[in-house]
Amino acid sequence: MKILIAADMEGVTGVTRWEETEPTHSEYVRFRRIMTDEVNAAIAGAADAGADEFVVTDGHGGGTNILVEELDARARLNSGGASPLSMMEGVDPETAGVLFIGYHARGGSRNAVLAHTWSSGRIANVWLNGSLVGEYGLNAALAGHFGVPVLMISGDQTACAQAVELLGNLEMAVVKKASGYFSAECLSPKITLPMIRKVASRAVLRLKDGTAPQPFIVQTPVNVTIEFRQPESADRVVRLPGAKRLDGLQIEFSVPDMLAAHAGFRAAVKQSYD
Ligand SMILES: [Zn+2]
């Protein structure tokens, strides 16, 4: 049974500032280790429940945060980028389920550490067929394209609640309680690591007994609406084939499936600046 562990960094316990997730800052060294430990805890939990193949995808920044030398040796690591499926590289029809580790809430959320959707500087909001999504939604929909469900999320309470609201009754590990964009009450890794292990195990057991959430399948064709932060970004992105300007900040496009929607969205984010 193959499990994909899709990892980000903003939702790891202890992280409350951007600097802590940036390689140029001295504190980053600590948090990339905690990120690696949280991923290892998820692997251990999935293995406890009988999973025997583990692919980890490093989804933060350039994808070079997880310490490969400290990663559970049973796992293979997707590192670097831009890879074909970005934060979901490695997902395929053979994947039994996805665990989101270190995830954050969507852009504009209250009581949510570093809440954003792909680019805090350029993107305000993203909708799929009219439903507001964050990275958790975009990535879960890509997994859904392959018929793969998201089984668990770890992060702050707002990220976890948003994922449950959109994706159904998945397992969650709340590792910190956000009180603002830059503030949270964080649990010790001594608490969060056993917690993540237990929750990951329960998530995989639910898959085996048929009570896990269904894959998040977005109706096709898929309409993608993006609200930028600056009109200049919309000026640029509307040049992409099929893109339509809605107002000063918003563009939309329609594509045959979620694979094309995810790719189109990433192209739009890149096109939004020179
Ligand atoms: Zn990130």
Residues whose N, C-alpha, C, O or C-beta is under 5 A from the ligand:
A	BS01	ZN	D8 M9 E10 G59 H60 G61
